[in-house]
């Protein structure tokens, strides 16, 4: 069993109180039954999350909207599970949605998992979104250092020369300097 799926099912089983509805939803192999949970009124969040996650792992694009909403949730565990499923979904809209979430200043407190998802996707939107997000995090006393650090590390993983200027700026920030040096060392020098 996928480790993320195991962690999610244990968490959601607790949230549901181990209800019969949970057991039925966790056991079903019918994608239409899972998709119905996403649109039926009055469904609890744990049920929607479980259905979207399972559909996402199965490549069923009906899960896309629900997973994007969960990617931007205030609960980091929900964000991590949604990012995991979105990375496996294979929907071409995923990178654009993750970039929009990562660069949304009104929701920057929840940008960590969209940033990490962009790195995993390696999509054309990834580097520009990470550069934009990191640039905004370099202001003095910015409280979102974890997001900034994820951007620095991600830009190093992506090794795109366009990131060199913002990574050089990150060198001036003690909390980011070590990661920025490492990231810069991974970017090939232009000739």
BAZA-475121 format. One record per residue (C-alpha): x, y, z; residue number from 1; residue in one letter. Coordinates in steps of 0.25 Angstrom, whole numbers. Example, Ala and Ser with C-alpha at 12.3 -4.5 7.8 and 13.67 -1.06 7.14 Angstrom:
<pts>
49 | -18 | 31 | 1 | A .
55 | -4 | 29 | 2 | S .
</pts>
This chain:
<pts>
0 | 0 | 0 | 1 | X .
5 | 14 | -3 | 2 | X .
10 | 21 | 9 | 3 | X .
2 | 33 | 7 | 4 | X .
-10 | 25 | 5 | 5 | X .
-8 | 18 | 18 | 6 | X .
-6 | 30 | 26 | 7 | X .
-18 | 37 | 20 | 8 | X .
-27 | 25 | 22 | 9 | X .
-23 | 24 | 37 | 10 | X .
-25 | 39 | 39 | 11 | X .
-38 | 39 | 32 | 12 | X .
-43 | 27 | 39 | 13 | X .
-41 | 34 | 52 | 14 | X .
-48 | 46 | 47 | 15 | X .
-60 | 38 | 43 | 16 | X .
-60 | 31 | 56 | 17 | X .
-59 | 18 | 49 | 18 | X .
-73 | 19 | 43 | 19 | X .
-79 | 9 | 34 | 20 | X .
-79 | 20 | 23 | 21 | X .
-64 | 21 | 24 | 22 | X .
-62 | 6 | 23 | 23 | X .
-71 | 6 | 11 | 24 | X .
-64 | 17 | 4 | 25 | X .
-50 | 12 | 7 | 26 | X .
-54 | -2 | 2 | 27 | X .
-61 | 2 | -11 | 28 | X .
-54 | 0 | -24 | 29 | X .
-65 | 7 | -32 | 30 | X .
-60 | 21 | -37 | 31 | X .
-74 | 26 | -40 | 32 | X .
-77 | 23 | -26 | 33 | X .
-65 | 31 | -21 | 34 | X .
-68 | 42 | -31 | 35 | X .
-82 | 43 | -26 | 36 | X .
-77 | 47 | -12 | 37 | X .
-70 | 59 | -18 | 38 | X .
-83 | 65 | -23 | 39 | X .
-94 | 60 | -13 | 40 | X .
-98 | 70 | -3 | 41 | X .
-96 | 69 | 12 | 42 | X .
-83 | 60 | 10 | 43 | X .
-73 | 61 | 22 | 44 | X .
-59 | 67 | 18 | 45 | X .
-53 | 53 | 22 | 46 | X .
-62 | 46 | 11 | 47 | X .
-59 | 56 | 0 | 48 | X .
-44 | 56 | 3 | 49 | X .
-44 | 41 | 3 | 50 | X .
-51 | 40 | -10 | 51 | X .
-43 | 51 | -17 | 52 | X .
-30 | 44 | -12 | 53 | X .
-34 | 31 | -17 | 54 | X .
-39 | 36 | -31 | 55 | X .
-26 | 44 | -32 | 56 | X .
-17 | 32 | -30 | 57 | X .
-25 | 25 | -40 | 58 | X .
-24 | 36 | -51 | 59 | X .
-38 | 40 | -51 | 60 | X .
-39 | 55 | -54 | 61 | X .
-52 | 57 | -47 | 62 | X .
-44 | 58 | -34 | 63 | X .
-37 | 70 | -40 | 64 | X .
-45 | 82 | -34 | 65 | X .
-46 | 75 | -20 | 66 | X .
-31 | 72 | -19 | 67 | X .
-28 | 87 | -23 | 68 | X .
-37 | 92 | -12 | 69 | X .
-30 | 82 | -2 | 70 | X .
-17 | 86 | -7 | 71 | X .
-20 | 100 | -2 | 72 | X .
-26 | 96 | 12 | 73 | X .
-22 | 101 | 25 | 74 | X .
-18 | 87 | 30 | 75 | X .
-4 | 83 | 25 | 76 | X .
-8 | 68 | 25 | 77 | X .
-19 | 70 | 15 | 78 | X .
-10 | 79 | 7 | 79 | X .
1 | 68 | 6 | 80 | X .
-9 | 57 | 3 | 81 | X .
-15 | 66 | -8 | 82 | X .
-1 | 69 | -14 | 83 | X .
2 | 54 | -14 | 84 | X .
-11 | 51 | -22 | 85 | X .
-10 | 63 | -31 | 86 | X .
5 | 59 | -35 | 87 | X .
-1 | 45 | -39 | 88 | X .
-14 | 50 | -46 | 89 | X .
-8 | 54 | -59 | 90 | X .
-17 | 65 | -61 | 91 | X .
-10 | 76 | -70 | 92 | X .
-17 | 87 | -61 | 93 | X .
-10 | 83 | -49 | 94 | X .
3 | 92 | -51 | 95 | X .
-5 | 104 | -54 | 96 | X .
-14 | 102 | -42 | 97 | X .
-2 | 100 | -33 | 98 | X .
6 | 112 | -39 | 99 | X .
-7 | 121 | -36 | 100 | X .
-7 | 116 | -21 | 101 | X .
8 | 117 | -19 | 102 | X .
8 | 131 | -24 | 103 | X .
-5 | 136 | -17 | 104 | X .
-1 | 146 | -7 | 105 | X .
-14 | 145 | 1 | 106 | X .
-12 | 130 | 3 | 107 | X .
4 | 130 | 5 | 108 | X .
2 | 123 | 18 | 109 | X .
-3 | 111 | 11 | 110 | X .
7 | 111 | -1 | 111 | X .
17 | 101 | 4 | 112 | X .
11 | 89 | -2 | 113 | X .
7 | 96 | -16 | 114 | X .
22 | 100 | -16 | 115 | X .
27 | 85 | -14 | 116 | X .
17 | 80 | -24 | 117 | X .
22 | 90 | -35 | 118 | X .
36 | 84 | -32 | 119 | X .
31 | 70 | -34 | 120 | X .
23 | 73 | -46 | 121 | X .
35 | 80 | -53 | 122 | X .
25 | 87 | -62 | 123 | X .
28 | 100 | -70 | 124 | X .
20 | 108 | -59 | 125 | X .
29 | 103 | -48 | 126 | X .
42 | 111 | -49 | 127 | X .
34 | 125 | -52 | 128 | X .
25 | 122 | -40 | 129 | X .
36 | 118 | -30 | 130 | X .
44 | 131 | -34 | 131 | X .
32 | 140 | -32 | 132 | X .
29 | 133 | -19 | 133 | X .
43 | 134 | -14 | 134 | X .
45 | 148 | -18 | 135 | X .
33 | 152 | -10 | 136 | X .
38 | 145 | 2 | 137 | X .
52 | 152 | 2 | 138 | X .
46 | 165 | 8 | 139 | X .
51 | 168 | 22 | 140 | X .
44 | 160 | 34 | 141 | X .
35 | 152 | 24 | 142 | X .
29 | 141 | 33 | 143 | X .
28 | 130 | 23 | 144 | X .
42 | 125 | 23 | 145 | X .
38 | 111 | 21 | 146 | X .
32 | 115 | 8 | 147 | X .
44 | 122 | 4 | 148 | X .
53 | 111 | 8 | 149 | X .
44 | 101 | -1 | 150 | X .
46 | 111 | -13 | 151 | X .
61 | 111 | -11 | 152 | X .
62 | 96 | -10 | 153 | X .
52 | 94 | -21 | 154 | X .
60 | 104 | -31 | 155 | X .
72 | 96 | -28 | 156 | X .
65 | 83 | -31 | 157 | X .
60 | 89 | -44 | 158 | X .
74 | 95 | -47 | 159 | X .
69 | 105 | -57 | 160 | X .
78 | 117 | -60 | 161 | X .
67 | 127 | -59 | 162 | X .
67 | 125 | -44 | 163 | X .
81 | 129 | -42 | 164 | X .
78 | 144 | -39 | 165 | X .
67 | 141 | -28 | 166 | X .
76 | 131 | -22 | 167 | X .
88 | 141 | -22 | 168 | X .
78 | 150 | -14 | 169 | X .
75 | 139 | -5 | 170 | X .
89 | 138 | -1 | 171 | X .
87 | 151 | 8 | 172 | X .
77 | 144 | 17 | 173 | X .
83 | 136 | 28 | 174 | X .
72 | 126 | 28 | 175 | X .
73 | 123 | 13 | 176 | X .
88 | 125 | 10 | 177 | X .
93 | 111 | 12 | 178 | X .
81 | 105 | 3 | 179 | X .
84 | 116 | -7 | 180 | X .
99 | 113 | -8 | 181 | X .
95 | 98 | -10 | 182 | X .
84 | 102 | -20 | 183 | X .
93 | 111 | -28 | 184 | X .
104 | 100 | -29 | 185 | X .
93 | 91 | -36 | 186 | X .
91 | 101 | -47 | 187 | X .
100 | 99 | -59 | 188 | X .
108 | 111 | -63 | 189 | X .
105 | 118 | -76 | 190 | X .
116 | 119 | -86 | 191 | X .
</pts>
